[in-house]
Amino acid sequence: MRNTATILLAVGALALTALPSNAAQPPQPTGQPNLASAFQDAAAKYDVPREVLVSVGFAETHLDGHNGTPSQANGYGVMHLAGNNVNKTMSEASKLTGLPVAELSKDDTSNILGAAAVLDSYADQAGLKDRSDLGKWYSVIAKYSHSADGPTARLYADEVYRVIARGVSTAGVSTDPKQVTPDLGAYAKVSSLGTGTKAQATDYPGAIWNPACTCNYQAGRTQAITTIVIHVTQGSYAGTISWFKDPAAQVSAHYVVRSSDGQITQMVAEKDTAWHARSANPYSIGIEHEGFIDQPSWFTDAMYRSSAALTANIADRRGIPKDRNHIKGHSEMPGNDHTDPGPNWNWDYYMQLVNGGDPNPPEYNFTTWGNGVNVRSAPKLSASVVTTLPGPTQVFVECQVQGDTVTANGYTNNWWSKLRDQGGYMTNIYIDDPNAKLPGVPDC
């Protein structure tokens, strides 16, 4: 958000250039303070560490309740309270809180309260004494996932602890990064790297082999493979893997790609027919991507690059042309009513990567304005200065995060951009864009 006049900072003032005519006051966030309060109140009521509660929610949904729309596993809300043959957290939450399922499904505050009640119940069952020790919550978090097996439960819990280590700053909710050594307990002897052996080699080098239930795909093929289909999970990475292992799912995909780092799990061998695209199943390979179609924050550069390398490898091995006639979205397949990967999937960028290019995501390139703009080591006014931009500069924004609020002439903005090439953060006020939060750029 570009603004005029002098920034009022405790560390001193900077002279800025004139405000452009297209600049507008940053929109005020709606409902976000209530979300932050909901986490605080639920954590206090049920004696669940706020960091645990927030990090579970972030791992599940990036703190977006999706207006009560269910996930692929029939999970609802910010905390993904679910109701399926394996995961009964929704009914458990209703029983523990006395709140109706309809309210737990659609009201964020109730949903968070329900999840806290479930985690509290699981902590009691585990005999957890020192609830302030974040490391002791590992087995409770793993149980909350209701994963199909130990390796998938560990995959889920490990991701929650990665979120705790990184910290969260989104939707008006923030937690400080905390380095925690989790007490693995019974999971110490369980690997999160799948259930296969070295003899069960996957088709793609580097992928983890964690097979789907044999009842969720068909052995063999009836047609030659000609198409690669791009999906979005409408759920978390571990949750999707667990769902494909559930006999009740009756769906699967060959690969699942994680948002945070691009990790790939193979669940169905390419020689077999995964059930992911109805009539197109016999001639296609399905790749699921962790996230939700209406949340671009899930579509990280790590995910794009990892998935594109996988797609290129499949295409090269199988002689599939690397074009949009043969690499398609789920929504483009015949006889399907799905909309994934949706409007936030950057096809141009993805296809450039598939074809060996190394472009910057076009929506992540911006120009700064003003002179002597400080880039800091953290999104805080008190953080050390990494470098100073002498004038308007082309920058590559990796992601954006909420930090200290900067005020100028009645305008305020607490969004900061993480600059790849400068190795630090700058307030979005100095980005030449009329939006307080940059469009298309994921949250850090």
QUIVEN-V217280 format. One record per pair of residues at least 12 apart in sequence whose C-alpha atoms are under 10 Angstrom apart, sorted by sequence separation. I is the first residue (numbers start at 0). GAP is how many residues later the second one is. If there is no record, write none. Layout:
BEGIN
I;GAP  I;GAP
END
This chain:
BEGIN
3;12  4;12  38;12  64;12  65;12  67;12  69;12  72;12  74;12  80;12  98;12  127;12  140;12  141;12  143;12  144;12  162;12  163;12  164;12  165;12  166;12  195;12  196;12  239;12  240;12  253;12  254;12  272;12  273;12  275;12  314;12  328;12  329;12  348;12  372;12  373;12  374;12  375;12  401;12  402;12  403;12  414;12  415;12  416;12  2;13  3;13  4;13  39;13  63;13  64;13  69;13  72;13  73;13  74;13  80;13  90;13  96;13  100;13  122;13  125;13  140;13  141;13  142;13  143;13  163;13  164;13  165;13  193;13  194;13  195;13  196;13  239;13  252;13  253;13  254;13  271;13  272;13  289;13  327;13  328;13  347;13  348;13  373;13  374;13  400;13  401;13  402;13  413;13  414;13  415;13  416;13  1;14  2;14  3;14  4;14  38;14  39;14  62;14  63;14  64;14  72;14  74;14  75;14  89;14  98;14  122;14  125;14  138;14  141;14  142;14  162;14  163;14  164;14  192;14  193;14  194;14  195;14  240;14  252;14  253;14  254;14  269;14  270;14  288;14  347;14  348;14  372;14  373;14  374;14  400;14  401;14  402;14  412;14  413;14  414;14  415;14  416;14  1;15  2;15  3;15  38;15  59;15  60;15  62;15  63;15  64;15  74;15  89;15  98;15  121;15  124;15  138;15  140;15  141;15  161;15  162;15  163;15  164;15  192;15  193;15  194;15  195;15  240;15  251;15  252;15  253;15  254;15  269;15  288;15  345;15  371;15  372;15  373;15  399;15  400;15  401;15  412;15  413;15  415;15  1;16  2;16  3;16  60;16  61;16  62;16  63;16  73;16  93;16  96;16  97;16  122;16  123;16  137;16  140;16  141;16  161;16  163;16  164;16  191;16  192;16  193;16  194;16  239;16  251;16  252;16  253;16  268;16  269;16  310;16  328;16  345;16  371;16  372;16  373;16  399;16  400;16  412;16  1;17  2;17  59;17  60;17  61;17  62;17  92;17  93;17  95;17  96;17  121;17  122;17  139;17  140;17  160;17  161;17  192;17  193;17  252;17  253;17  267;17  345;17  370;17  371;17  372;17  398;17  399;17  400;17  411;17  1;18  35;18  38;18  59;18  60;18  82;18  92;18  95;18  96;18  118;18  121;18  122;18  137;18  138;18  141;18  160;18  161;18  191;18  237;18  253;18  267;18  288;18  328;18  370;18  371;18  372;18  398;18  399;18  410;18  3;19  58;19  59;19  60;19  92;19  94;19  95;19  96;19  120;19  121;19  137;19  140;19  160;19  236;19  253;19  254;19  287;19  327;19  369;19  370;19  371;19  372;19  396;19  397;19  398;19  399;19  1;20  2;20  56;20  57;20  58;20  59;20  80;20  92;20  93;20  95;20  96;20  119;20  122;20  136;20  137;20  140;20  160;20  232;20  236;20  237;20  252;20  253;20  286;20  326;20  368;20  369;20  370;20  371;20  396;20  397;20  398;20  415;20  416;20  1;21  2;21  56;21  57;21  58;21  59;21  89;21  92;21  93;21  95;21  96;21  118;21  121;21  160;21  236;21  251;21  252;21  253;21  265;21  367;21  368;21  369;21  370;21  378;21  395;21  396;21  397;21  398;21  405;21  407;21  414;21  415;21  416;21  0;22  1;22  2;22  55;22  56;22  91;22  92;22  94;22  95;22  117;22  118;22  121;22  137;22  230;22  235;22  236;22  244;22  251;22  252;22  253;22  264;22  368;22  369;22  370;22  378;22  379;22  380;22  381;22  394;22  395;22  396;22  397;22  402;22  404;22  405;22  406;22  412;22  413;22  414;22  415;22  0;23  1;23  2;23  55;23  56;23  80;23  81;23  90;23  91;23  92;23  93;23  94;23  137;23  232;23  235;23  236;23  243;23  250;23  251;23  252;23  263;23  264;23  286;23  323;23  367;23  368;23  369;23  377;23  378;23  379;23  380;23  394;23  395;23  396;23  397;23  403;23  405;23  412;23  413;23  414;23  0;24  1;24  53;24  54;24  55;24  80;24  89;24  92;24  93;24  95;24  118;24  136;24  157;24  228;24  230;24  231;24  232;24  240;24  243;24  249;24  250;24  251;24  252;24  263;24  286;24  323;24  326;24  366;24  367;24  368;24  378;24  379;24  380;24  394;24  395;24  396;24  400;24  402;24  411;24  412;24  416;24  0;25  53;25  75;25  78;25  79;25  88;25  89;25  91;25  92;25  95;25  118;25  156;25  230;25  231;25  240;25  249;25  250;25  251;25  263;25  285;25  366;25  367;25  368;25  377;25  378;25  379;25  380;25  394;25  395;25  396;25  397;25  399;25  401;25  410;25  417;25  52;26  75;26  78;26  88;26  91;26  92;26  117;26  134;26  157;26  236;26  240;26  249;26  250;26  284;26  366;26  367;26  377;26  378;26  379;26  394;26  395;26  398;26  399;26  400;26  401;26  416;26  417;26  76;27  77;27  90;27  133;27  156;27  215;27  216;27  236;27  237;27  250;27  261;27  323;27  326;27  365;27  366;27  367;27  394;27  399;27  400;27  415;27  416;27  34;28  75;28  76;28  77;28  88;28  89;28  92;28  215;28  236;28  252;28  261;28  322;28  365;28  366;28  396;28  399;28  414;28  415;28  75;29  76;29  77;29  78;29  88;29  91;29  114;29  211;29  212;29  214;29  215;29  284;29  321;29  322;29  364;29  365;29  366;29  396;29  74;30  75;30  76;30  77;30  80;30  88;30  133;30  153;30  156;30  210;30  211;30  212;30  213;30  214;30  215;30  253;30  254;30  255;30  256;30  257;30  258;30  259;30  321;30  364;30  365;30  75;31  76;31  77;31  79;31  80;31  209;31  210;31  211;31  212;31  213;31  214;31  215;31  243;31  253;31  254;31  255;31  256;31  257;31  258;31  322;31  363;31  364;31  365;31  75;32  76;32  77;32  78;32  79;32  209;32  211;32  212;32  213;32  214;32  215;32  252;32  253;32  254;32  255;32  256;32  257;32  258;32  321;32  322;32  363;32  364;32  76;33  77;33  78;33  80;33  153;33  210;33  211;33  212;33  213;33  214;33  215;33  216;33  252;33  253;33  254;33  255;33  256;33  257;33  321;33  362;33  363;33  364;33  388;33  67;34  76;34  77;34  78;34  80;34  152;34  153;34  157;34  209;34  210;34  211;34  212;34  214;34  215;34  216;34  251;34  252;34  253;34  254;34  255;34  256;34  320;34  361;34  362;34  363;34  379;34  387;34  396;34  67;35  69;35  75;35  76;35  78;35  79;35  154;35  156;35  209;35  211;35  212;35  214;35  215;35  216;35  251;35  252;35  360;35  363;35  378;35  386;35  401;35  67;36  68;36  69;36  78;36  149;36  150;36  153;36  154;36  155;36  212;36  213;36  214;36  215;36  216;36  251;36  359;36  360;36  378;36  379;36  385;36  386;36  394;36  400;36  67;37  68;37  77;37  78;37  80;37  149;37  152;37  153;37  154;37  212;37  214;37  215;37  216;37  259;37  261;37  359;37  360;37  378;37  385;37  386;37  393;37  399;37  66;38  67;38  76;38  150;38  151;38  152;38  153;38  154;38  212;38  213;38  258;38  259;38  261;38  359;38  377;38  378;38  385;38  386;38  387;38  391;38  392;38  399;38  66;39  67;39  149;39  150;39  151;39  152;39  153;39  154;39  211;39  212;39  258;39  259;39  260;39  261;39  262;39  263;39  310;39  311;39  314;39  377;39  378;39  384;39  385;39  391;39  398;39  64;40  65;40  66;40  67;40  149;40  150;40  151;40  153;40  211;40  257;40  258;40  259;40  260;40  261;40  262;40  310;40  377;40  383;40  384;40  391;40  64;41  66;41  148;41  149;41  150;41  151;41  210;41  211;41  257;41  258;41  259;41  260;41  261;41  303;41  307;41  308;41  311;41  312;41  376;41  382;41  384;41  396;41  398;41  399;41  400;41  401;41  64;42  65;42  141;42  149;42  150;42  151;42  211;42  257;42  258;42  259;42  260;42  261;42  263;42  283;42  284;42  285;42  286;42  287;42  303;42  307;42  310;42  311;42  374;42  375;42  382;42  398;42  399;42  400;42  401;42  34;43  64;43  137;43  138;43  150;43  151;43  210;43  258;43  259;43  260;43  261;43  262;43  263;43  283;43  285;43  286;43  303;43  306;43  307;43  310;43  311;43  374;43  375;43  397;43  398;43  399;43  400;43  63;44  133;44  134;44  135;44  137;44  138;44  149;44  150;44  210;44  257;44  258;44  260;44  261;44  262;44  269;44  283;44  285;44  304;44  307;44  308;44  309;44  310;44  311;44  374;44  396;44  397;44  398;44  399;44  62;45  133;45  134;45  135;45  136;45  137;45  138;45  141;45  148;45  149;45  209;45  224;45  230;45  256;45  257;45  258;45  260;45  261;45  298;45  303;45  304;45  307;45  308;45  376;45  377;45  378;45  379;45  380;45  396;45  397;45  398;45  64;46  133;46  134;46  135;46  136;46  137;46  138;46  148;46  208;46  224;46  229;46  230;46  256;46  263;46  292;46  293;46  295;46  297;46  298;46  303;46  306;46  307;46  308;46  375;46  376;46  377;46  378;46  379;46  380;46  397;46  132;47  133;47  134;47  135;47  136;47  137;47  138;47  207;47  223;47  228;47  240;47  256;47  258;47  292;47  293;47  294;47  295;47  296;47  297;47  298;47  303;47  305;47  306;47  307;47  308;47  374;47  375;47  376;47  377;47  378;47  379;47  132;48  133;48  134;48  135;48  137;48  138;48  206;48  207;48  224;48  228;48  239;48  257;48  291;48  292;48  293;48  294;48  295;48  300;48  304;48  305;48  307;48  374;48  375;48  376;48  377;48  378;48  62;49  132;49  133;49  134;49  135;49  137;49  206;49  218;49  219;49  220;49  239;49  256;49  257;49  291;49  292;49  293;49  294;49  295;49  300;49  303;49  304;49  374;49  375;49  376;49  132;50  206;50  216;50  217;50  218;50  219;50  220;50  221;50  222;50  239;50  256;50  279;50  290;50  291;50  292;50  293;50  294;50  295;50  303;50  373;50  374;50  375;50  202;51  203;51  216;51  218;51  219;51  220;51  221;51  228;51  236;51  238;51  239;51  255;51  288;51  292;51  293;51  373;51  374;51  375;51  215;52  216;52  218;52  219;52  220;52  228;52  236;52  237;52  254;52  276;52  277;52  280;52  287;52  288;52  291;52  292;52  373;52  374;52  217;53  218;53  219;53  220;53  226;53  235;53  236;53  256;53  276;53  279;53  287;53  304;53  372;53  373;53  210;54  211;54  212;54  213;54  217;54  218;54  219;54  225;54  226;54  232;54  233;54  234;54  235;54  236;54  275;54  276;54  278;54  279;54  364;54  372;54  56;55  88;55  207;55  208;55  209;55  210;55  211;55  212;55  216;55  217;55  218;55  224;55  226;55  227;55  228;55  229;55  230;55  231;55  232;55  233;55  234;55  235;55  254;55  276;55  277;55  278;55  279;55  363;55  86;56  87;56  88;56  206;56  207;56  208;56  209;56  210;56  211;56  216;56  217;56  224;56  225;56  226;56  227;56  228;56  229;56  230;56  231;56  232;56  233;56  234;56  235;56  276;56  277;56  278;56  279;56  373;56  86;57  88;57  205;57  206;57  207;57  208;57  209;57  210;57  211;57  215;57  216;57  217;57  222;57  224;57  225;57  226;57  227;57  228;57  229;57  230;57  231;57  232;57  233;57  234;57  276;57  277;57  278;57  303;57  372;57  53;58  56;58  86;58  87;58  151;58  205;58  206;58  207;58  208;58  209;58  210;58  215;58  216;58  222;58  223;58  224;58  225;58  226;58  227;58  228;58  229;58  230;58  231;58  232;58  233;58  234;58  276;58  277;58  367;58  52;59  55;59  85;59  86;59  150;59  204;59  205;59  206;59  207;59  208;59  215;59  216;59  221;59  222;59  223;59  224;59  225;59  226;59  227;59  228;59  229;59  230;59  231;59  232;59  233;59  276;59  300;59  369;59  370;59  52;60  85;60  86;60  203;60  205;60  206;60  208;60  213;60  215;60  220;60  221;60  222;60  223;60  224;60  230;60  231;60  232;60  233;60  275;60  276;60  300;60  367;60  368;60  369;60  85;61  86;61  203;61  220;61  221;61  222;61  231;61  233;61  276;61  367;61  368;61  369;61  52;62  85;62  203;62  211;62  219;62  220;62  230;62  235;62  367;62  368;62  369;62  52;63  80;63  81;63  201;63  202;63  217;63  220;63  366;63  367;63  368;63  51;64  80;64  81;64  201;64  216;64  217;64  366;64  367;64  368;64  79;65  147;65  201;65  202;65  203;65  365;65  366;65  367;65  49;66  52;66  201;66  202;66  203;66  231;66  365;66  366;66  41;67  45;67  47;67  48;67  51;67  201;67  202;67  231;67  365;67  40;68  41;68  44;68  45;68  47;68  200;68  201;68  202;68  38;69  41;69  42;69  45;69  46;69  47;69  199;69  37;70  38;70  41;70  42;70  45;70  46;70  47;70  37;71  40;71  41;71  44;71  45;71  47;71  193;71  36;72  37;72  39;72  40;72  41;72  42;72  43;72  44;72  45;72  46;72  47;72  192;72  193;72  365;72  34;73  35;73  37;73  38;73  39;73  41;73  42;73  45;73  46;73  193;73  33;74  34;74  37;74  38;74  41;74  42;74  45;74  363;74  33;75  37;75  40;75  41;75  44;75  45;75  47;75  362;75  363;75  46;76  362;76  363;76  364;76  30;77  34;77  38;77  42;77  229;77  362;77  363;77  158;78  361;78  362;78  363;78  158;79  360;79  155;80  157;80  360;80  155;81  156;81  229;81  48;82  49;82  51;82  154;82  155;82  228;82  47;83  48;83  50;83  51;83  154;83  155;83  227;83  46;84  47;84  48;84  49;84  153;84  154;84  227;84  46;85  48;85  51;85  55;85  59;85  151;85  152;85  155;85  47;86  51;86  151;86  152;86  154;86  155;86  227;86  150;87  151;87  226;87  227;87  48;88  52;88  55;88  151;88  152;88  226;88  47;89  51;89  55;89  151;89  152;89  225;89  147;90  151;90  224;90  146;91  147;91  150;91  226;91  146;92  225;92  227;92  144;93  145;93  146;93  147;93  148;93  151;93  224;93  225;93  226;93  144;94  146;94  147;94  223;94  224;94  225;94  226;94  227;94  345;94  146;95  147;95  224;95  225;95  226;95  59;96  145;96  146;96  147;96  148;96  227;96  343;96  58;97  144;97  147;97  148;97  162;97  226;97  227;97  228;97  229;97  230;97  231;97  300;97  58;98  146;98  147;98  161;98  226;98  227;98  228;98  229;98  230;98  231;98  299;98  300;98  59;99  146;99  147;99  225;99  226;99  227;99  228;99  229;99  230;99  299;99  55;100  58;100  59;100  225;100  226;100  227;100  228;100  229;100  230;100  55;101  57;101  58;101  158;101  225;101  226;101  227;101  228;101  229;101  57;102  58;102  227;102  228;102  229;102  296;102  55;103  56;103  58;103  206;103  228;103  296;103  54;104  55;104  58;104  205;104  228;104  54;105  55;105  57;105  58;105  62;105  203;105  204;105  53;106  54;106  56;106  57;106  61;106  63;106  203;106  226;106  231;106  233;106  52;107  54;107  55;107  61;107  62;107  63;107  203;107  230;107  231;107  232;107  233;107  51;108  54;108  55;108  61;108  62;108  204;108  230;108  231;108  232;108  50;109  51;109  53;109  54;109  57;109  61;109  62;109  203;109  230;109  231;109  50;110  53;110  54;110  57;110  62;110  202;110  203;110  229;110  230;110  231;110  51;111  52;111  54;111  57;111  202;111  229;111  230;111  50;112  51;112  54;112  57;112  228;112  50;113  53;113  54;113  231;113  50;114  53;114  202;114  229;115  50;116  50;117  53;119  54;119  53;120  54;120  53;121  50;123  51;123  50;124  49;125  50;125  50;126  50;127  39;133  35;134  38;134  35;135  36;135  37;135  34;136  35;136  36;136  34;137  35;137  31;138  32;138  33;138  34;138  35;138  31;139  32;139  33;139  30;140  31;140  32;140  29;141  30;141  31;141  298;141  299;141  300;141  28;142  29;142  298;142  299;142  28;143  295;143  296;143  298;143  299;143  295;144  296;144  297;144  299;144  294;145  295;145  296;145  297;145  295;146  296;146  294;147  295;147  296;147  79;155  79;156  85;156  85;157  74;159  79;159  83;159  72;160  74;160  85;160  71;161  72;161  73;161  84;161  85;161  70;162  71;162  72;162  84;162  85;162  70;163  71;163  72;163  84;163  69;164  70;164  71;164  74;164  83;164  84;164  68;165  69;165  70;165  83;165  72;166  71;167  72;167  70;168  71;168  70;169  72;169  72;170  71;171  72;171  60;173  72;173  60;174  61;174  59;175  60;175  58;176  59;176  72;176  58;177  59;177  71;177  57;178  58;178  59;178  58;179  59;179  259;184  58;201  70;220  70;221  65;226  173;227  63;228  65;228  173;228  61;229  65;229  172;229  173;229  59;230  60;230  61;230  63;230  169;230  170;230  171;230  59;231  60;231  63;231  168;231  169;231  170;231  58;232  168;232  169;232  61;233  167;233  168;233  169;233  60;234  167;234  168;234  61;235  61;236  60;237  169;245  168;246  170;272  169;273  168;274  169;274  167;275  168;275  167;276  166;277  165;278  17;351  16;352  17;352  15;353  16;353  15;354  16;354  14;355  15;355  13;356  14;356  15;356  13;357  14;357  15;357  13;358  14;358  13;359  13;360  1;366  2;366  3;366  0;367  1;367  2;367  1;368  10;370  9;371  10;371  8;372  9;372  8;373  61;381  27;384  24;385  25;385  26;385  27;385  24;386  25;386  26;386  23;387  24;387  25;387  24;388  25;388  8;396  8;397  7;398  8;398  6;399  7;399  8;399  6;400  7;400  5;401  6;401  7;401  5;402  6;402  4;403  5;403  25;403  2;404  3;404  4;404  6;404  2;405  3;405  6;405  1;406  2;406  3;406  2;407  3;407  2;408  25;408  26;408  27;408  1;409  2;409  22;409  23;409  24;409  25;409  26;409  0;410  2;410  22;410  23;410  24;410  25;410  26;410  0;411  1;411  21;411  22;411  23;411  24;411  25;411  0;412  19;412  21;412  22;412  23;412  19;413  20;413  22;413  0;414  15;414  19;414  0;415  6;422  1;425  2;425  3;425  0;426  1;426  2;426  3;426  0;427  1;427  2;427  0;428  1;428  2;428  0;429  1;429  2;429  0;430  1;430  2;430  0;431  1;431  2;431  0;432  1;432  0;433  1;433  0;434  1;434  0;435  0;436  0;437
END
